[in-house]
Amino acid sequence: MGFTQILAWGSTYYLPAVLAAPIARDAGWSITSVVGGLSWGMLVAGATSPAVGRHIDRYGGRAAMACSSLLLSVGIATMGVAENLPTYYFAWTLIGVAMAAGLYDAAFSTLGRLLGEGARTSITGLTLLGGFASTLGWPAIAAMEEWLGWRGTCLSIAAAHLLIGLPIHALMIPGSAKQPLRAVVTGSTTSTTHNSSQSRVLFLLIGTMLTVLALVVSGISVHLLDALKQLGIVTAVALAIGMVIGPAQVAARIAEFAMGRNLHPTWSARIGVVLCLFGLGLLTCGKPWLAFVAIALYGAGNGILTITRGTLPLALFGALGYGSRMGLLARPVLIAQACGPILAALVLDTFGPLLLLIMFCCLLAVCVAISFRLPVKSHPAV
């Protein structure tokens, strides 16, 4: 599943970074319309993710993730033959449903369904492999585009989902008759009793924190280089600074995998948001040497938070109904990921990079406050 996550992320979330310009140039569409396909796909994913989560809770993740590979194949192939924007956006509609059924939230739900509360190590390992999606995906897609053109690249990626992703999901994920592989612990033996309203408040706090984080991360992902250049950092240095994020994320996930398994996910979340806050706070100084340190801190924090997105609900609410909860949490997160770059662009163009970074720091401060309201004991499911 780690390898299929590389394939899925590399051919969805990271695809427009390489193919948007060739598509716009060849098809005669605006770059905004082309990149908007990803935002539309995320909105579709957000709309369908609760239903996917409920399905995984009932039947396991094999069918959902196999269907994701099939839809990705059809959707990306449709993109490759699209002659007009309606067809292009129809392709992203199919891809959006596939994203809901095949990216981290569905994968986390599948592991939770299989392994119960013992899924934390597997979730960490999954994100560790998934962190290489841009590192491997961008150069591979760029090389294919140079060789085959963007349409041939899309058809090749569609074939990869059909010939690699689909068999892995269909043959290697156990069916519902074989689940769970380990006894599912719901947390009832280790948690104190809280009433339903308290549990809902806790769920709302987690959802708010994850949504705000998604807004910040998506905005930084798209506009970091422009913000750095507007702060007076030359393009070559800005690119070098941006390249620090990936290794920092992977290093933090390795540390979590090696040493963090005995640390409660609530503490991991606190550490992650504090690192992100300090990182973006240091970035406001505009000094190139300090920006390397700042982005390393931010990248490490984001790497940890990707893991806690899956492990925190599992630890606090238990494995029972985990897929449904992940589906509900995914909806606002995906919507925030779709809207974050647009909102960040408006602030950056109107008020400049300093105010954008200050705004992000204020949002992260809210996440820090929320994280310290979260308990370090399991709670019963909502």
C-alpha positions, -999 to +999 in steps of 0.1 A: +000+000+000+029+023+006+040+019-031+004+025-043+003+057-022+034+069-041+016+062-074-017+077-062-003+109-048+022+114-076-005+112-102-032+133-085-021+160-060+013+165-076+003+160-112-006+196-121+028+209-109+044+192-139+016+189-165-004+222-160+019+243-182+021+218-211-017+212-209-025+249-210-001+255-238-012+227-260-050+229-253-052+267-253-068+268-218-058+292-191-034+279-164-060+288-138-086+266-155-061+237-157-049+240-121-086+244-110-092+208-120-072+197-089-093+220-067-125+206-082-112+171-077-105+178-040-140+192-035-155+160-051-132+139-028-145+159+002-181+153-008-176+115-012-151+107+016-177+101+044-195+075+023-161+058+015-153+057+052-186+041+061-181+015+034-146+006+047-160+003+082-186-022+070-167-042+044-130-034+047-108-015+024-100-039-005-130-030-027-127+007-021-090+009-028-093-014-059-121+008-071-098+038-065-071+024-088-097+016-115-112+051-113-078+067-114-070+048-145-102+058-162-101+094-150-064+101-160-070+084-193-100+106-199-078+136-191-053+124-216-079+124-244-098+155-233-104+181-261-124+206-240-127+218-205-160+200-196-143+167-205-112+177-185-133+185-155-153+153-158-119+135-157-111+153-124-146+143-111-136+107-115-102+114-101-118+131-071-139+101-062-108+080-066-088+103-043-115+098-016-112+060-020-075+057-023-054+084-006-043+086+030-077+088+047-089+056+030-056+039+035-055+048+072-091+035+075-081+003+058-052-003+082-074+006+112-100-019+100-073-046+096-051-039+127-072-021+151-053+001+176-021-017+165-022+002+132-001+031+144+032+017+132+018+007+098+003+042+094+037+057+101+054+034+076+027+042+050+033+080+053+070+074+053+068+057+019+041+082+007+065+110+014+085+101-016+055+108-040+068+142-052+105+131-050+098+102-074+067+115-092+078+149-104+110+137-123+092+106-136+063+126-150+086+153-163+107+127-182+076+111-196+062+144-207+094+152-225+093+119-243+056+112-248+039+146-244+013+153-218-014+131-234+009+101-237+020+107-201-016+106-189-023+074-208+009+058-194+000+068-158-035+053-164-019+021-175+003+020-143-028+023-121-045-005-140-015-029-142+002-021-108-022-003-084-053-024-091-036-059-087-019-048-055-052-035-039-073-064-053-049-092-044-029-081-014-055-064+009-074-090+028-111-093+022-137-087+048-140-124+056-104-124+067-107-093+089-096-082+114-061-097+114-058-088+151-083-083+178-099-049+175-096-029+208-122-002+211-107+015+240-135+006+264-111-011+288-087+017+290-108+048+288-129+067+313-165+072+305-174+105+288-209+114+277-218+118+241-216+156+241-180+156+254-170+131+227-186+153+200-168+184+213-135+164+212-143+153+176-150+188+166-118+200+181-098+175+161-117+183+129-111+220+134-074+215+140-069+193+110-089+216+087-069+247+098-037+228+093-048+217+058-056+254+049-021+264+060-002+235+044-019+238+010-013+275+009+024+271+017+028+243-008+016+264-037+029+298-028+061+292-008+085+301-037+066+333-046+065+344-010+103+338-006+110+357-037+088+386-026+107+386+007+139+394-013+154+359-016+168+352-051+151+324-071+179+299-069+181+301-031+143+300-028+143+268-048+170+253-026+150+263+005+118+247-009+137+215-015+144+212+022+107+204+030+107+169+016+138+156+034+127+172+066+093+155+064+109+121+057+134+126+086+106+135+110+086+104+099+116+082+104+121+096+139+084+090+146+087+054+133+118+047+154+112+066+186+077+080+186+057+048+189+057+051+227+046+088+225+009+094+226-004+109+193-017+139+212+019+148+221+030+141+186+003+166+173+015+192+198+051+188+187+041+190+151+021+222+153+047+239+174+074+230+149+053+244+121+045+276+140+082+282+149+092+275+113+068+299+097+075+325+124+113+324+116+105+327+079+091+362+085+127+374+092+134+371+054+170+360+060+181+333+036+203+313+061+175+314+086+149+304+060+167+270+056+163+264+094+127+277+093+116+254+064+134+224+080+113+230+112+081+235+092+088+204+071+095+182+101+063+194+118+042+188+087+057+153+084+047+145+119+012+159+115+005+138+084+009+107+107-012+121+135-040+128+111-044+090+111-032+080+145-049+107+167-085+097+160-076+061+164-059+066+197-087+089+212-118+071+199-106+035+193-109+013+162-147+009+162-161+032+136-126+045+127-133+045+089-165+065+093-147+091+115-118+094+090-143+099+062-161+127+082-127+143+091-116+141+054-144+162+041-134+196+056-097+188+052-101+182+015-122+213+011-096+234+029-069+219+007-089+230-024-095+265-010-062+272+007-042+281-024-069+305-037-072+323-003-034+325+001-031+339-034-056+367-026-037+376+006-003+374-011-013+396-041-032+421-019-011+424+012+023+408+005+042+378+019+048+391+054+011+394+062+004+360+046+030+344+069+017+363+099-018+351+091-006+315+088+012+319+122-020+331+138-039+300+124-012+277+136-014+294+171-050+284+171-040+248+163-015+249+192-042+260+216-065+232+203-038+206+206-033+214+243-070+209+249-068+173+236-065+145+261-038+119+263-063+092+272-086+072+249-122+082+247-152+062+236-164+066+200-186+095+190 
